[in-house]
Amino acid sequence: MDQPGLAARSPRAPWWRLALAFWLVAQLAVAALLLHAERLPPVNDEFHYYAAGRRLAAAVSAFLSTAEPGPLAAALVDGATHRPNGLALWGAAWSAVLPPAPQMARLLSFFFLALLVFAIRDVGARLFGEPAGSLAAFVLSTCPLAFGHARLFMANLPATAMAAAAAAALLRSERFARLGPSLVVGAFFGAGMLLRLDFPVEAAAALGAAVLALPGGEAVPLARRARNALAAAGVALALCGPWYAVN
């Protein structure tokens, strides 16, 4: 008689997700202590992203004071650094409520490690069961490279997180059979395009594997899949299109 696998024997348990969340909170505390002790100035690409975020935050403040949209529109599509401005937008949004310091900008990057970890957990749990997904997420969160990049205000980790999150949403969409997850795919892909110019190359393997991984949704008409895929593309284009159109 065949023995049931680990995924079949283990029910989906909320405590897996809770344990992972508590572990990430502990890592965030460690990252905050390390950043406080290091107090390093922005280096290399960090300097460009941090400066662009400060310029964008200043443009938002000026718009709120004068209601003049020109400078704000120019800042939103700024391509002076020859980099998409998604990370600058992220930093500027948080600098409105948090101290605009390099250490704070780096600490905000930890959000993308959490997104990456939970996206990997979702992919693993959907394909192989909750224990396998959670184990993969725990292993990823302890990777020195991932934890190290979570303490840098750079686009590498955020772009990886967007690719993983888009792949997780694509699995949930069952090859664009469901509209809601399909729109989420477009949102993550568009956000990734605002992080790195080569994001499509980085995301191609993950999204291609996600398309092939699940055979679900065969009963859904092809026309509906096409409409959902076009809607996802529309969301992505709405997010990243203005920057690329100008630059």
C-alpha positions in Angstrom: 0.0 0.0 0.0 1.3 3.4 -0.9 2.2 5.7 2.0 0.8 9.2 1.9 3.5 11.9 1.4 4.4 14.6 3.9 2.1 17.1 2.2 -0.8 14.7 2.3 -0.3 13.9 6.0 0.2 17.5 7.1 -2.8 19.8 7.0 -2.4 23.4 6.1 -1.7 24.9 9.6 -1.8 28.6 10.4 1.0 28.3 12.8 3.5 27.8 9.9 2.7 31.3 8.7 2.7 32.7 12.3 6.1 31.2 13.0 7.5 32.6 9.8 6.1 36.0 10.6 7.6 36.0 14.1 11.0 34.9 12.7 10.9 37.8 10.2 10.1 40.2 13.0 13.1 38.9 14.9 15.3 39.4 11.8 14.0 42.9 11.4 15.0 43.7 15.0 18.5 42.3 14.3 18.8 44.3 11.1 17.7 47.5 12.9 20.4 46.9 15.5 23.1 46.3 12.9 22.1 49.4 10.9 22.2 51.5 14.1 25.6 50.2 14.9 27.1 50.6 11.4 25.7 54.0 10.5 27.3 53.9 7.0 26.7 56.6 4.4 25.0 55.6 1.1 27.4 53.9 -1.2 27.4 53.1 -4.9 23.8 52.6 -6.2 22.4 53.4 -2.8 23.5 57.0 -3.2 21.6 57.4 -6.5 18.4 55.8 -5.2 18.5 57.7 -2.0 19.1 61.1 -3.7 16.3 60.4 -6.2 14.0 59.6 -3.3 14.8 62.8 -1.6 14.2 64.8 -4.8 10.9 63.1 -5.2 9.9 63.8 -1.6 10.8 67.5 -2.0 8.7 67.6 -5.2 5.7 66.2 -3.3 6.1 68.7 -0.5 6.3 71.5 -3.1 3.2 70.3 -4.8 1.3 70.2 -1.5 2.3 73.8 -0.9 1.8 75.3 -4.3 -0.5 72.8 -6.1 1.7 73.2 -9.2 1.8 69.8 -10.9 4.8 70.4 -13.3 7.7 69.7 -10.9 6.0 66.7 -9.4 5.3 65.2 -12.8 8.9 65.7 -13.8 10.1 64.1 -10.6 7.8 61.1 -11.1 9.4 60.3 -14.5 12.9 61.4 -13.6 15.4 59.4 -15.6 18.6 61.4 -14.8 20.2 58.4 -13.1 19.3 56.1 -16.0 17.5 53.9 -13.6 13.7 53.3 -13.2 12.5 55.3 -10.2 10.4 52.6 -8.4 12.8 52.4 -5.4 12.9 56.2 -5.2 9.0 56.2 -5.1 9.2 53.7 -2.3 11.7 55.7 -0.3 9.8 59.0 -0.9 6.5 57.5 0.3 8.0 56.4 3.6 10.0 59.5 4.1 6.8 61.5 4.5 6.1 59.7 7.8 9.6 58.4 8.9 12.9 60.2 9.3 14.6 60.6 5.9 17.9 58.9 6.9 20.0 56.4 4.9 19.6 53.8 7.7 15.8 54.2 7.6 15.8 53.8 3.9 17.8 50.6 4.3 15.5 49.3 7.0 12.5 49.8 4.6 14.2 47.3 2.2 13.4 44.6 4.7 9.8 44.7 3.5 11.0 43.1 0.2 12.7 40.3 2.0 9.4 39.6 3.8 7.5 39.7 0.4 10.1 37.4 -1.2 9.9 34.9 1.7 6.1 34.7 1.8 6.0 34.5 -2.0 8.3 31.5 -1.9 6.2 30.0 0.9 3.1 30.4 -1.2 4.6 28.8 -4.3 6.0 25.9 -2.3 2.8 25.3 -0.3 0.7 25.4 -3.5 2.9 22.9 -5.3 4.3 20.6 -2.6 2.3 21.3 0.6 2.5 23.7 3.5 5.5 22.1 5.3 7.6 22.2 2.1 6.7 25.8 1.4 7.4 27.0 4.9 10.7 25.1 5.1 11.8 26.7 1.8 10.8 30.1 3.1 12.8 29.6 6.4 15.9 28.5 4.5 15.7 31.5 2.2 15.3 33.9 5.1 18.5 32.6 6.7 20.5 33.0 3.5 23.3 35.5 4.3 23.0 37.0 0.8 19.3 37.6 1.1 19.6 39.0 4.7 22.5 41.2 3.6 20.7 42.7 0.7 17.7 43.4 3.0 20.0 45.9 4.7 20.8 47.8 1.5 18.7 50.4 -0.3 19.2 48.8 -3.7 16.9 47.3 -6.3 18.3 43.8 -6.4 16.3 42.2 -3.6 13.1 44.2 -4.5 13.3 43.0 -8.1 13.7 39.4 -7.0 10.8 39.8 -4.6 8.6 41.2 -7.4 9.4 38.3 -9.7 8.6 35.7 -7.0 5.4 37.5 -6.0 4.3 37.6 -9.7 5.0 33.9 -10.1 3.0 33.1 -6.9 0.1 35.2 -8.2 0.3 33.5 -11.6 0.0 30.1 -9.9 -3.1 31.4 -8.1 -4.5 32.7 -11.4 -4.4 29.1 -12.8 -2.9 30.3 -16.1 -5.0 33.5 -16.2 -8.2 31.6 -15.5 -9.1 33.9 -12.6 -9.2 37.7 -13.0 -8.2 38.9 -9.5 -4.9 37.0 -9.3 -4.2 37.9 -12.9 -4.4 41.6 -12.1 -2.0 41.0 -9.2 0.4 39.5 -11.6 0.3 42.7 -13.7 0.8 44.8 -10.6 3.9 43.0 -9.5 5.3 42.9 -13.0 4.7 46.6 -13.5 6.3 47.3 -10.1 9.3 45.2 -11.1 9.7 47.1 -14.3 10.1 50.2 -12.2 13.0 48.7 -10.3 15.3 47.4 -13.0 15.6 47.7 -16.8 16.4 44.0 -17.1 13.5 42.9 -15.0 11.7 41.0 -17.8 14.8 38.8 -18.2 15.0 38.2 -14.5 11.3 37.3 -14.2 11.0 35.2 -17.4 12.2 32.0 -15.9 10.0 32.2 -12.8 6.9 33.2 -14.7 7.6 30.5 -17.4 8.0 27.8 -14.7 4.7 29.0 -13.0 2.8 28.7 -16.3 4.0 25.1 -16.7 3.7 24.1 -13.0 -0.1 24.0 -12.6 -2.4 22.4 -15.2 -5.4 24.0 -13.5 -8.3 25.8 -15.3 -8.5 23.7 -18.5 -12.3 24.2 -18.5 -11.9 28.0 -18.8 -12.4 29.3 -22.3 -9.3 30.6 -24.0 -11.0 33.9 -24.7 -11.4 34.5 -20.9 -7.7 33.7 -20.3 -6.8 36.1 -23.1 -8.9 38.8 -21.6 -7.4 38.3 -18.1 -3.9 38.3 -19.5 -4.6 41.5 -21.4 -6.0 43.0 -18.2 -2.8 42.0 -16.4 -0.7 43.6 -19.1 -2.8 46.8 -18.8 -2.2 47.0 -15.1 1.6 46.6 -15.7 1.6 49.2 -18.5 -0.3 51.7 -16.3 2.3 51.4 -13.6 5.5 51.5 -15.6 4.4 53.0 -18.9 4.7 56.7 -18.1 8.4 56.3 -17.0 9.4 54.3 -20.0 7.4 56.6 -22.4 9.4 59.6 -21.2 12.8 58.0 -20.8 
